[in-house]
Amino acid sequence: MRFFRHITTLVCALMGLMLLAEAQVDTAEVYRNSRHVPIWQSRNVEKLSDALAKPCSNDEELVLAYAYWICKNIKYDHSEYEKRPAESKSIKKILRKKKALSDGYTKLFVEMCNRQHIPAIYVPGYTKDYDYVAGDTLYRAEYAWALVKLGEEWHIMDLTAAAGKVVEIVTPLSKALWTLFKIPYSSHLVSVKEFSPTYLYVNPTTHAKRHLPVTDMFQLLKFPIPISYYMAGDSAMDVYIEKFPGVQLNDTRLDEFAERPLLSKNLYFADNVMLTNRDCQYTQALYYFYAVKIFFNTYYISEKGKIFAPLEESKKAMEHARLADSLFAIATQNNVHEQTSKQA
């Protein structure tokens, strides 16, 4: 099984390189140019995207330049991940701190692509983390990746995985105490930067084995994989894929979705996330909360200390706030169930 996974990874990497070759992309030249962006231009997303775009001759080079720069310069902030923050960092803060979670990697990449009129979509989804075991209930969609359109096709870009990996650190003493006396120990997880282009232009079926989007539309598969198979483990996934081969589908709905304003996208996720996972109240609450935040940022006048908004918009925001509040309450109980399960 391990050998098969290595082969699959190698095939995906070769497919990505072939795609770039067909587009006549000099990867070495793109990497070299991306390494020479001045520091003063890397703190502002507009200046950074323009600086990286300047030596590129086509969209394929541009997308690769953005992905490479982000992966080489932004470190995965694992200590922040363990806090499970509801608020995501702003792009300005990501560029200043040079640290991010998967949502930060994705948000920055999508923003840079959109500034150059390259269609790109932020996709939230589930991940089989280091402590995931088959049968676990997925209460949160806490991972993110991007879809980017080049020519007539959409592609998966997993910048978080491409930027590095999280490794487990265990002291020799802890291992010895466990071996000799069965004394439990806790491992320490740290992130390591290690650029891997394998996770750029990822095959949809390969990506779905580890990361599943909140709604089927973003799988890029003709036969979307049900979340029940995803949670059941690799063997169940293999059975489903054998029965329904992973034929790639470029859903025309993605083009329409990419053009939506951010508020509409957030409400789409909030309204549809429960259609595939009835236990994902936290993620649904989060996107209603994001919708309320957009309302606040749009209509709040700081000089007056008040919100001035049309009545209809205010009613919608109030309803979204109530939904978020009630869903967060359910999510709190889910956290208790999950913690109890993990302890067991």
C-alpha positions in Angstrom: 0.0 0.0 0.0 2.8 2.4 0.9 4.6 1.6 -2.4 1.4 2.3 -4.3 1.1 5.7 -2.6 4.6 6.6 -3.5 3.9 5.7 -7.1 0.7 7.8 -7.1 2.6 10.8 -5.7 5.3 10.4 -8.3 2.7 10.2 -11.1 0.9 13.3 -9.9 4.2 15.2 -9.8 5.1 14.1 -13.3 1.6 15.2 -14.5 2.1 18.6 -13.0 5.5 19.0 -14.7 4.0 17.9 -18.0 1.3 20.5 -17.7 3.9 23.2 -17.1 6.0 21.9 -20.0 3.0 22.0 -22.4 2.5 25.6 -21.4 6.2 26.3 -22.1 7.0 27.3 -18.6 10.7 27.6 -17.6 10.3 26.6 -14.0 13.9 27.3 -13.1 13.6 30.8 -14.5 10.3 31.4 -12.6 11.9 30.2 -9.4 15.0 32.4 -9.9 12.9 35.5 -10.6 10.6 34.8 -7.6 13.6 34.7 -5.2 14.7 38.2 -6.1 11.7 40.2 -5.0 12.9 43.1 -2.8 11.7 43.0 0.9 10.0 46.4 0.6 7.8 45.0 -2.1 6.9 41.8 -0.2 4.9 43.6 2.6 2.1 44.8 0.3 0.0 42.4 -1.7 -0.5 44.7 -4.7 3.3 45.5 -5.0 4.2 41.9 -4.5 1.8 40.5 -7.1 3.0 43.1 -9.6 6.7 42.4 -8.9 6.2 38.7 -9.4 4.1 39.3 -12.5 6.6 41.6 -14.3 9.0 38.9 -15.6 6.2 36.4 -16.5 5.1 35.9 -20.1 1.9 33.9 -19.5 -0.6 32.9 -16.8 1.0 29.5 -16.1 4.3 31.2 -15.2 2.4 33.8 -13.1 0.5 31.2 -11.1 3.7 29.2 -10.5 5.6 32.4 -9.4 2.9 33.2 -6.9 2.7 29.6 -5.6 6.5 29.3 -5.3 7.0 32.7 -3.6 4.3 31.9 -1.0 5.6 28.4 -0.3 9.2 29.6 0.1 8.4 32.7 2.2 5.4 31.9 4.4 5.9 29.4 7.2 3.0 27.2 8.5 2.1 28.4 12.0 1.4 25.2 13.8 1.2 26.8 17.2 -1.6 29.0 15.9 -3.4 26.0 14.5 -3.5 24.3 17.9 -5.4 27.3 19.2 -8.2 26.7 16.6 -8.8 30.5 16.0 -12.1 31.6 14.6 -10.6 34.8 13.3 -8.3 34.4 10.3 -5.3 36.6 9.8 -5.5 39.5 7.3 -3.3 39.4 4.2 -1.4 42.4 5.5 -0.6 40.6 8.8 0.4 37.4 6.9 2.9 39.3 4.8 4.3 41.1 7.8 4.6 38.0 10.1 5.5 35.6 7.2 3.3 33.0 9.0 -0.1 31.5 8.1 -2.4 28.6 8.4 -3.9 26.9 5.4 -6.6 29.5 5.0 -3.9 32.2 5.0 -1.8 30.5 2.3 -4.9 30.1 0.2 -6.4 33.5 0.8 -3.1 35.2 -0.2 -2.7 33.1 -3.4 -6.3 33.7 -4.5 -6.0 37.5 -3.9 -2.8 37.6 -6.0 -4.3 35.6 -8.8 -7.5 37.8 -8.9 -5.4 40.9 -9.0 -4.0 39.7 -12.3 -7.5 38.6 -13.5 -6.8 34.9 -13.2 -9.9 33.1 -11.9 -9.2 31.5 -8.5 -11.4 30.2 -5.7 -10.8 29.7 -2.0 -12.1 26.3 -1.0 -12.6 25.3 2.6 -12.6 21.6 3.4 -11.9 18.7 5.8 -8.5 17.2 6.4 -7.3 13.9 7.8 -5.0 15.3 10.4 -2.2 13.6 12.3 -4.7 12.3 14.9 -7.4 11.2 12.5 -8.5 7.6 12.6 -11.1 6.0 10.3 -14.6 6.5 11.7 -13.9 9.9 13.3 -16.6 12.5 13.1 -15.6 15.6 11.2 -16.9 18.6 13.2 -14.9 21.3 11.5 -13.7 22.1 8.0 -10.4 23.5 9.1 -8.3 23.2 5.9 -8.3 25.2 2.7 -6.8 25.1 -0.7 -7.3 26.9 -4.0 -8.8 26.2 -7.4 -7.2 28.2 -10.3 -8.4 28.3 -13.9 -5.8 28.2 -16.7 -7.2 28.1 -20.2 -10.5 26.1 -19.9 -9.6 23.9 -17.0 -9.7 24.3 -13.2 -6.8 22.9 -11.2 -6.2 22.2 -7.5 -3.4 24.1 -5.8 -2.6 22.9 -2.2 -0.1 25.5 -1.1 0.0 24.5 2.5 1.1 21.0 1.7 3.5 22.3 -1.0 5.1 24.7 1.5 6.3 22.1 4.0 5.2 19.5 6.5 4.5 19.0 10.2 6.8 16.6 11.9 6.5 14.9 15.3 9.3 15.5 17.8 9.7 13.0 20.6 12.7 13.1 23.0 14.8 9.9 23.3 14.1 9.9 27.1 10.4 9.8 26.5 10.7 6.9 24.1 12.9 5.0 26.6 10.5 5.6 29.5 7.6 4.3 27.3 9.6 1.2 26.2 10.7 0.3 29.7 7.9 1.4 32.0 5.0 2.2 29.6 5.0 5.8 30.9 2.8 7.9 28.4 4.3 10.8 26.7 3.2 13.7 24.5 4.8 14.5 21.2 5.7 17.9 20.1 4.7 19.0 16.6 6.7 21.5 14.6 6.4 22.7 11.0 9.3 22.4 8.6 9.6 24.4 5.4 10.2 22.1 2.4 8.9 23.1 -1.0 7.2 20.3 -2.9 5.7 21.0 -6.3 3.9 17.7 -6.0 1.0 19.5 -4.4 0.6 22.0 -7.2 -1.9 20.9 -9.9 -3.0 18.0 -7.7 -5.0 15.2 -9.3 -8.6 15.6 -7.8 -8.9 11.9 -6.8 -5.5 12.0 -5.1 -6.3 15.2 -3.2 -9.7 13.9 -2.1 -8.1 11.0 -0.2 -6.7 13.5 2.3 -8.8 16.6 1.8 -12.5 16.8 1.0 -14.2 20.2 0.2 -17.3 21.2 2.1 -19.5 20.8 -1.0 -19.3 18.4 -4.0 -18.9 21.2 -6.6 -15.3 21.8 -5.6 -14.1 18.2 -6.0 -13.6 18.5 -9.8 -14.9 15.0 -10.1 -17.7 13.6 -12.3 -18.6 11.2 -9.5 -18.1 13.2 -6.2 -16.9 11.1 -3.3 -19.4 11.0 -0.4 -18.1 12.2 2.9 -19.2 8.8 4.5 -16.5 7.1 2.4 -14.0 9.7 3.2 -14.6 9.3 6.9 -14.5 5.5 6.6 -10.9 5.5 5.6 -8.6 4.7 2.7 -9.9 1.2 2.0 -13.5 2.5 1.6 -12.2 5.3 -0.6 -10.4 2.8 -2.9 -13.6 0.8 -3.2 -15.6 3.8 -4.2 -13.0 5.1 -6.7 -12.7 1.6 -8.3 -16.5 1.6 -8.8 -16.7 5.3 -9.9 -13.4 6.2 -11.5 -12.0 9.7 -10.8 -13.0 11.3 -14.1 -12.2 15.0 -13.9 -15.1 17.4 -14.4 -14.7 21.2 -15.0 -18.0 22.3 -13.5 -19.4 25.4 -15.3 -20.8 26.5 -11.9 -17.3 27.3 -10.8 -17.0 30.1 -13.3 -20.1 31.7 -11.9 -19.0 31.2 -8.3 -15.6 32.8 -9.0 -17.3 36.0 -10.0 -19.4 36.3 -6.9 -18.7 39.0 -4.2 -17.2 37.7 -1.0 -20.4 38.0 1.0 -22.2 35.8 -1.5 -19.5 33.2 -1.3 -19.6 33.1 2.5 -23.4 32.7 2.4 -23.1 29.9 -0.1 -20.7 27.9 2.2 -23.0 28.7 5.2 -26.1 27.5 3.4 -24.6 24.4 1.8 -22.1 22.9 4.2 -24.7 21.0 6.2 -25.9 19.3 3.0 -22.9 17.0 3.0 -22.0 16.9 6.7 -24.8 17.2 9.3 -22.3 17.5 12.1 -20.5 20.6 10.8 -22.3 23.3 12.8 -19.1 25.0 13.6 -18.2 25.7 10.0 -21.7 26.8 9.1 -21.6 29.2 12.1 -18.2 30.5 11.0 -19.4 31.5 7.6 -22.6 33.2 8.9 -20.2 35.0 11.3 -18.0 36.1 8.4 -21.2 37.4 6.6 -22.0 39.5 9.7 -18.5 40.8 9.8 -18.7 42.0 6.2 -22.0 43.8 7.0 -20.3 45.5 10.0 -17.2 46.5 8.0 -19.5 47.9 5.3 -21.9 50.0 7.3 -20.1 50.8 10.6 -19.1 54.5 10.9 -16.2 54.7 13.4 -16.5 58.4 13.8 -20.2 58.0 14.9 -19.7 54.7 16.7 -22.9 53.5 15.0 -24.0 51.3 12.1 -26.0 53.1 9.3 -27.5 50.4 7.0 -30.7 49.8 5.0 -33.3 48.1 7.1 -33.5 45.0 4.8 -29.7 44.5 5.1 -29.9 44.9 8.9 -32.6 42.3 9.2 -30.5 39.8 7.1 -27.4 40.5 9.3 -29.4 40.0 12.5 -30.7 36.7 11.2 -27.2 35.5 10.3 -26.0 36.6 13.7 -28.7 34.6 15.5 -27.9 31.6 13.3 -24.2 31.8 14.1 -24.9 32.2 17.8 -27.1 29.1 18.0 -24.8 27.0 15.8 -21.7 27.9 17.9 -23.6 26.7 20.9 -24.1 23.3 19.3 -20.5 23.3 18.1 -19.4 23.7 21.7 -21.2 20.5 22.6 -19.6 18.8 19.6 -16.2 19.8 21.0 -17.0 18.1 24.3 -18.0 14.9 22.4 -14.8 15.0 20.3 -12.5 15.6 23.3 -14.1 12.7 25.1 -13.6 10.5 22.1 -9.9 11.5 21.7 -9.2 10.9 25.4 -10.7 7.4 25.1 
